[in-house]
Amino acid sequence: MHEVDIDAILRAGEKLADETEVLVLTFEDLSLEQREMAVAAVSEHAGTSIYIRTVTGGRIGVSATSDPTRWKDCLTAAVSSAKLAEPVEGWKGLPGPAALPAGDDPFDPHLSIDPDTASALLARMNEGATAHPDARVVTAGVSLSKGSSVLANSHGVRYERQMTGISLGLDAIADGSTGYEYDASPFLSRIDPEKMGEQTAFWATASRNGVAVPTGRRDVVLSEHVVDSLILELFTEAVNGRNVLTGKSVFAGKLGETVADSSISIADVPMDPRGNSMRRFDTEGTPASRCGILEDGVLSSFLYDCKTAAQAGTASTGHALRGGNGATYISPHCLRVSGDVCDVTREPCLFVREVIGAHTANPLTGEFSVEVANAFLMENGEFVQPVKKAMIAGNVFEMLRQIDGISAETRVFDGAVVPRMRISSMQVIG
């Protein structure tokens, strides 16, 4: 791969702008896709991408290229785009060098990006699925990746990061009932393909012959999947500093107010070793540290990058990540939920493992109405009967006040370590 001369880019940037920032990402990845028990597609990629930002008079310009030999064109494009941008009110400049938190990168030196490794993981998932022979694997996939990044700016920041990734997905069907499982981690030792296969086939077979439930209110236990895709997704949007500034957040103007049950706290813990995205600094070079967003039900912080922090008259919280075009977006690194831990299925409930349509939830109001999948009536911690064709509806932000306990067991997703949640008196539509 072409070696990128970061110092040359910074020197050239000094002649054209007040501040220059360079992010170089080098990567390789491989994916296998299986359909009906046969490998249907193989894809491999490798390359180097350069993201350049320049700032002049508080005007930020961005450009990116996947051809390292064209960095001069990329720099020129960034400078040109800055001329068209509105100046950021209160701009305080890009970060300077700072002490970073201790800890390791999310990198597994033992991971090989090759077809044999991917094929072995695929075979192990298929083998796990045979534990429930009534289920048939429909599709499966394995993705492996390895990369490194270097972030540097004209104030002397120069930080490096290494990362690996393994992601697995599998879906199965049994007499018209489906099951799906997904897992991802930077580390091979945390991946259990056999369990994934077994669980996928289990959900497909166990969900057969579902019964209808009457419309009404009942206690519902949401799986880690649903907590992540519905509750934490909308919560994250609501504490995004950009949405707060533009009035698109229900939490705007509510710092210091109680917005959830007093037992619930939500913090972003970037270097949590149990997470998937251990990060010592964000993609602007701001050190990433623990951020208590919700403390004992009280809204305590919003998430900012350098631009939105300047506009809000505060400091960046270290939550800038980089999009494909080089522009930053705001996102947590590893959310942790704490609260009253209990056996959330201790009393009768409707257990909902998946929902269909979480993306249709209204991020402004929190209103949602979604179809349940792999749902069961539970008693004494046991599945009693699968449920079919039911929906749950409500308001995510009101649900934060209705949490009746969280599980001790958690599941790791890309941006969170998530428990199950018991929600009292949810609207269920049969």
N, C-alpha and C positions, 0 to 999 in steps of 0.2 A: 504494500500500500504506500501511497505517496506520503512522505514526511511533511508535516505542516510546520512552517517556521512561524510560530506564534509571535516571537519577538519582532519579526519583520512586519507583521500585521499591525502590532501595537505602535511601532515606530512610524509606519505610514499613517496610522490613524491620528497620531499626535499632530500631524501637519494639517489635518482636515477637520478635526473636531475637538471639543473641549475634553471629552472623555470617550474612550473606546473599550469595548468588552468583546472578548473572543471565547467561544465555547466550541471545542473540537470533540466530536463523538466518533469513536471507531467501534465497529460492531461486526459480528458475524452471527447468522442464525440459520436454522434448519427446521423444516416442518414436514411432518408426514400426516396425510389424511386417509382414513380408512372408511370404506363404504362396503357394507355387506361382507365383512370379514376379509376384504382384500384391500391392499394399499392402492388408493386411487390417484393420489397426487403427492409429489415430492417437490419441495421448493427450498432453495438455498440462496442466501444473500450475504454479501460482505461489502463493506465500504467505509468511507469516512465522510462525515458531514461537518460543515463549518457554519456556525451561527455568529453573526457579527451585529453588535449594536453600537451606535454612536450617539452621543448627546452633545448638543450645542445650544446654549442659551435655554436649557430646559426642554428642548425639543428632542424627542427620542426617535431614532431611525433604526430599522431592523431589516436584515437581509440574511439569506441562507443559500448555501450551495452544497451539492453533493460531489462537486468536482474541485478537489483541493487546489488544482493548478489555476483556478479562476478566482482566487481569493481577492485579487485586486478589483475585479469586477464586482465582487460581493461587497467589498468595502465601499466602493463608489456608490453602489445602490443603496447601502445603508445611509450614507451621507445625504444622498438625494432625497430619500424618504423622510429624513429628519427635517428637511427644509419645508416639507408639506405638512408636517405634524403641528398640532397646537402645543404651545409650551405648557409644561406641567407646573401648575401653581404650587409654590413651596418646595420645588425640587431641591434636594439636599445633596445630590451626587450619588454615584455608585459606591458600594462599600469599599473600605480599605482593608488591609490585612488584619486579622483578628485571631484570637485563640479559639481553636475548634474543640468541640467535645471529644473525649476519648471514645474509642470503639472501632469496630471493624466494618469494612464495607460488606454489602450483600454479595459476596463473591465466593464461589466454590472452585478451588483450584483443581479438583478432581473431575470436574465436568468436561467431557469431550463433546464437541459439536460434530457428531458424525452419524451416518445412517444406522450403524450397528447399535449405538446407544438408544436412539429413538425407537428402533424396531423392537429392542428388548423391552422397553417400557410399554409399548403397544401390546406386545404379546402377554405381558404380565397383567395388564388390564383385562384383556380378553379371558385369560385364565381365571381371574377373580370372578368374572361374570358367570362362569359355569356353575357357581354355587347355587344358582337359581335357574335350573335348566328350562323352565317355562318361558323365560325371557330371551329375546333375540337382540343381539347388539346390532344397531342400525348404522351408526356412524361413530367414529372415534378419531382423536387427533392428538398429536404430540408436537410441541414446539420447544426448541432448545436455543438459547442465545447466550452470547458472551460479549462483553464490551468494556470500554474504558472511556473516560472523559477527562478533559483538562479545561479548567476555567481560569481565565486570566483577564486582568483589566489594567488600565493605565495608571491606577493607584497602587499597583504592586501586588494585587491579589494573584495568586497562582495555586490553585487547589486541584488535586487529582482524585479520581474515584474509579473503582473497578466494580463490575456487576455481572452476575450471571442470572439466568432465568430458566426454569423448567415449568411448562404448563401442560396439563393433561385435561382432556374432555372426552366424555363418553355418554351416549344416550342409547336406550334400549326400549323395547316394546313387548308387551305381553297381553294378548287378547284385547288390543286396542288401548290399553293403559300404558303410559310412558313413564320413564324415569331418566333423570339426567344428573350427572355429577361432574364437578370441575375442581381442579386443585392446581395450585401454583406455589412455587417457592424458589428462592435463589439456590437452595441446597438439596442435592440428591438425597441426603439422609432423612429429609423431612417429607419425602414423597412416598406414598404407599399405593402403588398401582393396583395391587391385588384387592385392597380394601375398596378402592374406588370402583373397580369392576363389580365387586360383590354388592356394594351399596346401590349402584345404578340398577342392577338387576333386581335387587330387593324392592326398591321403590316402584318399579314397573309391575312386579308381581303382586305386591301388597296392596296396590291401589285398585285392583280389579274389583268389580261388583260393588261399586260405591253406592251409597244411599243418599237420598235427598235429605236436607235438614230444613226445618221450618224457619221462616224469616223471624228475626227477633234479635235481642241482645244477649250475648253470652261472653264468658271469659275466653280469650284466645291466646294461645302460645305461638309466638312467631319464631320460626327457625332463624339461625344465624344468617342464612341467605336473605330472608325477608328483612331482617333488621338492617342489614347492610344496604340492600338495594332500594329500600323504601324509606326507612326512618333516617339512617345516617346520610343517605344521599340528599334528602331535602334539608336536613339539618346543616350539612356542609354548605349547601347553596345559600342558606339563610345567614351564615356567619362569614361568608365571603365578603371581604372588604369592598370589592368592586360593586357587588349587589347592594350593599349597605349605602354606599355613596350615591348610587343611582336611584335609590328608593324602591328597589326590587326585592327587598328583604322585609319579612314580617317583624324582624328583630331590630330594625333601624330605630335608633333613639331609645333602646331598652337596656343598655348596659347597666348593670347593677340591679336589675329587676329579676324577680323570680319568674321563670318561664317553664319550669319543669318540677316534678316531684322533688321534695327536698332530699331524698335519698340518692338522687342521680347526679353523677358528675361525668363529664366527658372531657378528656384531655388529649392533646396530640403529643405523642412521645416518640420523636423521630428515631432515637437510637434504641428503642425497645428491641432487645435481641430476639424476642419471639415474633417480631414482625417480618415483613417481606422487603421493606424498603429502607433499611437503616441508612440514615443520611446525616452527615456531619455539617453540611452546608446546603443551602438551596442553590438554584441555578443562576443566582445573581451574586453569590458569594457571601450572603448573610449567614452567620452561624445558625444552625438549626438546634433549638433547645425546647424543653418541655413547655407547652403552652396550655394552661388551664382555661378551657373555653367555657365550660359550664361547671360551676363549683357548688355542690349541694343545692342544685336547682337554680342557682343564680347565674345569669349570663355575665361572664367575666371578661371575655375578649373576643375580638373579631380577628380574622386572618388577613394579613396584608403582604404585598410585595413592595418594592421601593416606590413605585409610581403611586399606588393607591395610598400608601402610608403618607407620602408627601401631601397628597390631596386632602387627607384626613387630619393633617397636622400632628402625626404621631410617627413612631418608628416601625420599620418593617419587622414583621414577626418571623421572617425566614420561611415564607410559604410560596415562593416563586418556583414554578416549574416551567419547562420550555415546550412550546408547541412545535408542530412540524415546520412552520414558517419562521421560527425563531422568536416569535413574540412570547411573552410570559403569560401564564395563567396561574390562578391561585388554587392551591389544593393542600389538604393535610397530608402528612407523611404516614402516620400510624395512629389512628384514633383508638383510645382505650376508654371503655365504658365501665364505670364502677357504680355500685348501688347495693341494695339489700339482696344478698345472695341466698337463694333457697332452691328447693326442688320445685321448679316452675310447673311441673305436671302433677303436683301433689293432690290437686283437686280436679274434678271433671273440667274438661276444656275442649275446645276445637284446636287441634294442632295443625298449623299451616307451614308446610315446608317450602313451597314455592308460590309465587303469584305471577300472573300473566298481565302485563300492562303497567308495571311499576313506572315506566317512563312517561305514562300519561298523567301522573300525579302533578298537581299544580304547584310549582315551586314558590309562587307568590303567596298563595293562601294556605297551602298544605292540604287541600282537599284531594281525596283520591277515592276511586271505586275500581277494584281489581278482582279478577277471577282467581280463585285458589286452585292449586295443583298439588297432588300428593298430600292431601289433607285428610285428617283422621279425627274421629271422636276418641277421646282418651279418658280413662278412669284408672285411678291408682297407678299412674305412670305407665299404663299399658295401652297399646292401640286396641280399640274395641271394634271399630268399623270404619272403612274408608268412606270418604264423602265425595260426591260428584256434583258438578254444576252448581257451585255456590260462589258467592262473592262476599268480600268484606269491604266496608266503606267507612270513611271517617275523615279526620283531619290529623295529620302527623303532629302538628304542633300542640294540639289538644291531647294527643296520645302521650306526649311527654309527661303530662300531669296524671296519667292513668296507669303508669307502670307499677305493676304489683309484684316486682321481683325480677331478678335476672339469674341466669344459671351460672354455676361455677365453671362449667365446661365452656370453652370458647373455640372459635374457628378463625383461622387467619385468612384474610383477603389482602389484596394488593395495598390498600390504604387503611386497614383497620384490623384489630383483633376483637372479635365480636361474640357476645353471648346470646343465648336465647332470651326472649322477653315475654313475660306474662302481662297482658293488657286486660284490664277489667272492663266488662260491659261494652264490648265492641258491637257494632251493627253488622249482623250477618244476614245476607239475603239468599234465601233458598231457591 
